[in-house]
């Protein structure tokens, strides 16, 4: 290898220089310069050897040689300096300054692979995805010096960048394809570097130092996991992310993504299947008996008593709800302390202290200390550092997930605690506020606190169902709830405030049923049904209507609701000869929202 030869020549050159044989030293330096023409240290050593050869008398010649080498070195470094500036501006999301610096990079470096990659990254941040792909495809990867010279596998970077761009374009299957190509290139490069080293005992001997960080496997696995989670393959995503978390265990985002994998794997697709079904699937489990003894067995919609991984330790990394709870606990512990709790304990902060937050954050101390408010960023490798607005959104998402998981595991007190903390957050998106009220109400109902649950189920609590709060135009943050939502509203999630309020009314009707207030429950049910399309009515609402009609004695109407799989106008309590006398069905009139009471459960 040339690296071993140059290393031996360097040792021989130094020993010859120490012995005073400057002619032989200059010969060795000439050979070294032929191997590595861009190394400025060789030119400097040649000038020093010439100076000592002349008996240290040609001082002016030495100065001129060093000055010429310095000028040549600075000219060569200008391009690198501009590239580093662009990378810094990209990390800072400062697109205006980055645009000016990109022009300098293109003027000094031309259409080289690094300059085109940087410009493609810049266009990617601006949302010009097609232009970013075009710039990547126009780069000449074959001209790159290679991983032994730079420590970077350009082919791996090329496929990874294409995967990121297609992820932003919501073409997730294509993104997975490109990430897999990047993984293959990375494994191939790592195998070549391993073959270069001389055995396990001398693992790093014979390879340049810059190649020690050439392996990007765990970063690529992180990207693959996020992409697979968007596609709807949570188990495959879990396998990728659980391997990445062994290296990036201090990233709270990564722990949240692992929890989302566990939740998506255990939640299944029942919500999407049951939404808008014209048949009785999801309501009728089976029909038994014949004739007069014919019975309809209704399917149970309850998941309260579901047992996950019975007899297995929760610490084992499998896609279970117990492991999701551990992941969410880790994510919360990695976040700084909630500023609202600190303010409630210590009183309001003065304006001078809040002003020092921004100034102290510029000093470059990007540590994630929990007690310091002056930190502007929190490191979250391999992804970008977490900013303060992102931190608040991330905390809300983790609390929403924690409440959901606690409800699934039957830990109602913990679920109520997480839901109340979620609702106390100052910058809470409409979707998470909606979920917070639902989770709090469900936990309170399980704790037999029906009146408190009814206050959470007030439809007026829902004013917005947006999925996230954008921090600014350049850096939008998409909140991930208990599944990865992406840019579009999920099928099982209410798409408007009206749909969300209808969901609240359905749940409010169930709460009234628990207190035997069936008339109020019926009003809530039919008002909710009048607010949304018939295909959007969930099967739980159909079952609630069946229950109310059975309580009212309308057995035939309950059977008709099951048969048609839709809500029907209610009938007053029938007389014993109801089968002989047809009853005229009155058209439903719009009903006002029922008044909320504080009557305790009977």
Order of alpha helices (4+ residues) and beta strands (2+ residues): alpha-alpha-alpha-alpha-alpha-alpha-alpha-alpha-alpha-alpha-alpha-alpha-alpha-alpha-beta-beta-alpha-alpha-alpha-beta-beta-alpha-alpha-alpha-alpha-alpha-alpha-alpha-alpha
